[in-house]
Structures are given as C-alpha cells and as structure tokens.
Amino acid sequence: MSVQALVDGAFAPPPARGGDRAGGFILRGLEDGRWKRFLLGDGPGPWDKPLGVLWQRVVAECGFAGTLASAHGVAWEQLPHETTMPLAVNGEHGVVDVAAGACRTQEKEWKREARYAGIHRPLPEDLDGLVPADFGALRSGLLVPGDFRDSGYRGGEDLFQRLVRSLTGTAAYLAAAHWIPAPQAWDVVTTAPLETELRKKLRLPAPWTLVMHDPVPLAAAEADDAELTELIDAGRCIGDHPTVLGALLAAHPDGRLDTTSGFLLLSALDCTGRRGWMLQHAAFGDHAGGRALYGYAAQLAFARWAPPPALPDPGGRPDARSTLTRIARSESGRDGAWHHVRLLDFTPPPQAPPPAPGERTGTGAGKRLTAGTWRRAYWKPGTRIGIRDEHDRLIGPVYKDGAVENETFTREPVFIPRTRIRPDLPLAPTTNIYRPRTPGTG
C-alpha cells in the first residue's frame, strides 16, 4: 500500500455507514501539490513505510497483538511489516480485521468521551474559543462507529484512509493529553526552526502525546514574517480556511522523540460545508508541517506543564449523567480534569502602556531605525537559569564572579514568544527577519 492520489480534489467526507456522522476529512492527491509539500516536504519518500512501523507498534501497545496470538494463533511481531501494513490477517478461525480490532480496544473510552462531550457543550461551529474540556469532543471525533466494525475488504473501501484512521484513532487514546492556551498557540505552530543541538535533546513525557489548542490558520505555519504579520493583524478570523488544532507525537522507550512520523491535527470544511478534523501524517523536517511538529515537541520537552486539575469527587455513581453534568460545570472540569489534561504553564506578559512619542524601547540600541518589526517565536538554547533553594531563592550568582555551572546555575532552552521590535516606531512595510533555514546555520 502506498500513498497515492486517491481521488483528485482537496477535501471530501469519509464514506458514511448507516447513521455514522462524518468524522473529519481526507486529504487527496497527497503525492504532489500543496498538501504534499506542507506535510511531507519535497523528499522522495516512500511515505508509507514510516506508517507501517508505527502501525506495528500501535497494534502491540493497544493490546490487540496479544489477542491475535491468544485467540487467533497469529504472531503479530513476525509478520512482514517491512513490506506491508496488514489491516487484516488470516487467523486459525478465519480472517481477522486488525484495523477494527485495534480500534475496539479503545471503544469503551471513546463512548465515555463522546457521552461526556455531549453533556459538556456542543463544539463551536468554527472550533474557535475551545477550552481544555473540549479535548474529549475533539478526540472522540477522530473515530466514527464504522471504525469499530469488521470490514470484508471487498473493494470500494479507501484502505489507506482506514489505516491512518485506525492508527491515529487508537494512538490518540493511548496518548497523554496536553493543552496549549490560545494566546500561545500561534507561537507554537509558527516557531522558528529548532537548532540541531536542541533537536537532539528532545524528550517527550509519554510514549504517545496528543496536544491540542484553539485553531491556528494553516497559512500561518507556511508564512514568512511579512505574511505572518499580516495574518496576526487580520485577527483570529478562521472562516472557511484550513486550520491546525494540534499534533500527535510518539517517543522511543527512552523518551527520545520518535521522528519516524508525526501527525498534525488539521481541520477544514468538507464538501458539505461542515467543519471536520483529522490527524494527518507528516514528516519531521524543515518544511512547514515538519517545523510545526518540532515546535510541539520542543514545548513538550522544554516547557513547564501543570499537572491535571483535581477531579471533583464523583461520588458513588461516577458515570451517572448527573455526576458528569456536575463535573462538566465545575472549574476543574472546564480545565480538563475529566480527561486528565495537562496545561501548558503560560502566564501572558503584562500589558505595558504604549510608549510615549519618540521614546526608544526594545532592541536596536545604537541603531537609527525608522520602522519596527516582529520577531517570531523561537527557542534560545543554553540560557543560564539560576538554581534556587526550597524557598525559591537563588543559591548563588548566575552571571557574576562565583557563578559555577551545575552548582549555582544550569543552562536550559528558553522559549522567546513573538516579540515586537521597537514598538515606538511604525511597522516596516515588509518584515523579512525570518527565513526558513537548515538547522544550525544561524
């Protein structure tokens, strides 16, 4: 099975079965064109082999590989995964649908999340203004009832789409839940490329991690500085444009980022005008989608995350509608307690008063600048961080005489949010500070 131009167009709803709701969209013509460049870059591929590696892993980690061995006499790990991605296998008692079986290991949790989502609130039509408690509605929307039912694979079925939905839908329920506040979502998606030394230090908090946030226009991830400034100035109007809602990332057993493949949570309108969302596979790299994946990985590796809020006492009937309603209406419920969501520890910068006319601010000291600019968010490596005692007091100097690395300070990456340079000056007609580059070239 290979990544092919399955049909030609941009978006189309997945095939519906019975009363299934449309749960997302399909990217078409992925081998070439805009979507291929955004998600996979200009590399030669093949792009299906990384998915085969992750598919083998997901089936094992969700527990269905054990079912194949005990109930059907199939040794999943011994199948030729390097040449094929088995959606179904021949067992001792007939054909076994692996794709449906993997999804069914998560069906109970999927139903619980879908039920809670219905109690919490309907999602906004444009998905703007999301809160952490919407995590379950978005995650449950990645699968539809037909994904849990066995298929005869008699033709007419989009096999590649079934593979991706089963892989990502199952992995999404194996994943630790993380939420990025809306004010920082744009900066995360548009972070400048990580330098090579930071890429080597990326460690994730769980074997699978699912990150979500408010929608960010997909065009922002592709934009240079001038285009990004225009998008920001235009506001957060989503309209009918594709957006980015997050990512699904995998880690090796030792915690290192698994760059076999990543998945971006993308949203767009289907052919009926309805907004759907789906996890789409993307390659790590220096193209737009690959940079966004590294941006998420850096936040997970280097930023501070608050633990999930404490869940209100569910009492003796934890799954009763009245209990779920009480949780959904609570502050901790709104903050994602029911889904065990970890929140990015983000404090918005204080609202500084506008500079007085002629007042010099920010960087650019000693330069006769006539216009201001924006600098996009980036990770600054090797920043000195003072070591503090149990009372949050510095135990010694950080930069002055007597500063000793690993005794009075450590060096850590620091995230520098999008910054207005010289806000006392009008913006330049064009902003050309940032250009996509190969990591490590400065």
Secondary structure, DSSP 8 states (H G I E B T S, - for coil): ------SSSSEE-----TT------EE--TTSSHHHHHHHTT-----HHHHHHHHHHHHHHTTHHHHHHHHH---GGGS-TTT---SEEEETTEEEEHHHHHHHTTHHHHHHHHHHHHHH----TT--S--GGGHHHHHHTT--GGGGS-----SSS-HHHHHHHHHHHHHHHHSEEEE--HHHHHHHHT-----HHHHHT-B-SSSEEEEEEEEEEHHHHH--HHHHHHHHHT-S--TTS-EEEEEEEEE-TTSBEEEEEEEEEEEEE-TTS-EEEEEEEE--SSSHHHHHHHHHHHHHHHS-EE--------TT-TTSHHHHHHHHHSHHHHTTGGGT-EEE------------TT---SS-TTS--SSBEEE--EEEEEEEEE-B-TTS-B-S-SSSTT--BTTTEEEEEEEE--EEE-TTS-B-SS--S-----TT--
